[in-house]
Amino acid sequence: MSSPLAKISALLPDLAPWRASADFRLLWVQGLVTYFSSAMAMIALPLQIKEMTGSPLAVGAMGAVELVPLVVFGLYGGALADAVDRRKVILATEAGLGLLALILLLNALLPDPMLWPLYVVAAGVSALAGLQRPALDSLLARIVPHEHQTAAAALNSLRWQMGSIAGPALAGLVVAYAGHAPAYGVTLAGFAVSVLLCRGLSPAPPAHDAEKPSLRGIAEGARYAWSRPVLLGTYAIDLAAMFFAFPNTIFPFLADELDADWSLGLMYAAGSVGSLVLGLTSGWTSKVRRHGLLVVGGAAGWGLAVAAAGWFGNVWPVLLCLAFAGAGDMLSGLGRATIWNQTIPEELRGRLAGIEVLSYSVGPQLGQVRAGVMAGWTGTRSAVWTGGVACVASVGLLCLALPKLLTYDSDTDEDSLRRKAQQRAGGEGAAGERAPRESAGEPETREAAGTV
């Protein structure tokens, strides 16, 4: 009979990926710095647009501006990640994101800040993030053993939650009492530190027979994804959940409607608090083999919690519901990341990571537009709860259309077993020291690693 201490230990995060890879540890720290600093600008930018225009539609238009660059550069970035050294892609895009943060800072310091640069920067951030994320995501499958993918996803999500809790909470105070410029200054400093950390990564060259980025290569990745119902289900459910139930862009108006302007930073942070609690008790997820159930259950929980948040007229129940929503989103994210990294062949990993960018990034961008339009049409709270209900309904319909997602088992799935054998044959994900830097260095992961 296990002791209470043993039961508690079983709930704690599994640190096996941290112990196994120096590059994983470096990327974990780099991501923590980037997520914290990016969260500052993530709050300051829509707030600045709100203050300059007073329009929910103008704030929601950020999603429309970001959408096309994200689609184009996300797909191209996936092909690029399969064709060039991923370390170089990460370094170049981190430096570019730092430059965009500098533009935001300089604009905020003007006597009369201009509106149009905010949208230009938002589009630029979207483009660079689209280029970067496939390179980051495809590294994780190479440096972490097959059986530790869920633990690695949990650690990465835990890192993001830590940064996104502290960042928004502090950003709300910084913007309220010091203005937008200091928030952008923190973002700029964060990217400078991130570039220095990324310089310490081992090279991650492509396979010797890798083709140059091309439309044909992107199409090959898309055909593979379309032919795999399990993968298709993860993309579709995430898109639906984010499109219907991503109310973050209208939080400033929700705080006004609840007569709780002081709660804005807490609203942005509440979801991360829920995710953090789940992350700190995620040890049990390492034993899960039916990861499709995590995807479906987490997405449905997210929608239910968002719907409940729209019903309450008091800010405290709203914050609690948003925390539950964050926990559901993380649970679904752990399932998605594990399925992706356990089933996708290495030679297609970058291109499929580009498609992943669309599934977990295009959804929120479209969701911003939907939330802004609905809030202007039916009211803020109505836009929140109707989106949550639509999310739950869409998840149910997708489960009926793609039943293989619910039955996925990593111990029996053919793609999972094939990827496991490929990883072992290639020497990827081995614990201990990595290959010499001049040879095939192999180095991570939903969270906005490159988000200003």
C-alpha positions, 0 to 999 in steps of 0.5 A: 500500500503506497504512502501519502508521500508516494501518492503526492510524488506521483502527481508532481511533474516528471523531470525525466526530459530535463535530466536527459537533455542539456538543450531541453534545459536551455530551451526551457529557460529561454522560453521562460524569459521569452514568455514573460517578456512577450506577455507584457507586450501582449497586454500592452498592445490591445490596451493601447489600441483600446485607449486610442480608439475605444472600439472592440472591433479595432482591437479584434482587427488585430486578429485579421491583420495577423492571420494572413502572415501567420498562414503564409509564413507558418507553412513556409516556416515548416518547410524551412525547418526541414531544410535548414539548421533550425538553430539559425532559424530560431536565432534570426527570428528571435532577433527580428522579434526584438526589433519589432519590440523596439519599434513598439517602444519608440512609438510609445515614447512619441508625444502622440503615438501612431495607430498604424505601426501597432497593426504593422508590428502585429503583422510582423510578429505573426510572420516571424512567429510563423517562421519560428514555431515549426523550428522550435516545435520540431526540435522537441521530438528529436531531443526527448525520448518517445516515452517522455514526450508527454512529460516534456510537453507538461514541462514546457507548458508549465514554463509558459504558464509561469511566464504568462501568469507573471507577465500579464499580472505585472503588465496590467500594473505597469501599464496602469501606473507607468504607461505602455513604454515600460512594458515594451521595454521589458519585452525588448530586454527579454528578447535580447536575453533570449538571443544570447541563450539561443546562441548556446544551442547545439546545431540542428542541421536537416537530414542529408537528403532534405529538399529545399523549401517548396510548395511541393514539399508543403503539399506533401506534408498536408497530404500526410496530415489529411491521410491520418484521421488522428492528426486531423482530429487534433488540428480540427478540435483545436481550431474549433475550440479557439475559434469559438471560445477565445475571448481574450481580446474583449477582456478589457470590455468585459472588465468594464462591464463587470465594473472591475477595471482592476481585474484586467490583468487577472483575467489574462492571467487566470487561465494560466493559473489553472494551467499551472495548477494542472502542470504542477500535478501533471505526473499522472499524465506520463502514464496515459496512453489514450492521448486522444481522450485528453485532447477531447476532454480538455477541449470540451472542458475549455468550452464549458468553462468559457460558457460559464464565465459569460453567464456570471455578472460578478468578477470572482466567479468569472476569474474562477471559470477562466482558471478552469478553462486554462486547465482544460486547454492545457490538458488538451494541449498535452494530448495534442503535443504527445500525439504529434511528437509520437507519430510524425516521421522526422523527415516531415516534422517541420512541415507538420509543425507548420500545419500545427502553427495553423491549428493552434495559432490561426484559431485564436486569431480568427477567434479574436475577430469573432469575439470582437464582432460578436461583442459589438453586435450582441454585447460582451458577455453574450459573445463569451458564453455563446462561443463556449457553447458552440465550442462544446457542440463542435467538439462533439460533432468532430468526435463523431466524424473522427472516431479514431482520435478517441481510440488512439493508444500510443502502445498500439498505434502503427504510426506511434510504433513506427516513430518510436523505432525511427527515433531509436534507430537514429539515436535521437532522444538519448539520455546523456550527452549529445553528439558533438556540435560539428555533427548532427546536433539535435535539438522544443515547443503551443505557447507563443514562443515568439509572440510580442 
